[in-house]
Amino acid sequence: MTAKALARTFALAVWRLVQHDEEGVPAAIFEMECMTCHERSGPDETGKRPPIWALEHAGMAPGHRVFKLHTETYWRAEPSASNPLAEAPA
């Protein structure tokens, strides 16, 4: 089998995308950004602080009323059972 054929075989293998949930990896990180001045709330793993920050920011700078919520989540690609790269069951 040539390297080109091997590459095709793996390119057609089935993969799945799953949320990366190992210990120490947060489910998500949230951060609010003011679209007027681009100041940010700072990252928060609970999601509770960014909206409060946005309201406080709007109260202190009345012309700043549009915000963007940045959300980071972590994902991992895993080979499916039919993929040659899948680990054999223990």
CORMOJO-V28188 format. One record per run of one state. SS is the DSSP state (alpha for helix, beta for strand, coil for the rest). FROM is the first residue (numbers start at 1). TO is the last residue. If there is no record, write none. Layout:
SS | FROM | TO
SS | FROM | TO
This chain:
coil | 1 | 2
alpha | 3 | 11
coil | 12 | 14
beta | 15 | 19
coil | 20 | 28
beta | 29 | 34
coil | 35 | 39
beta | 40 | 40
coil | 41 | 43
beta | 44 | 44
coil | 45 | 48
alpha | 49 | 60
coil | 61 | 66
beta | 67 | 72
coil | 73 | 74
beta | 75 | 79
coil | 80 | 90
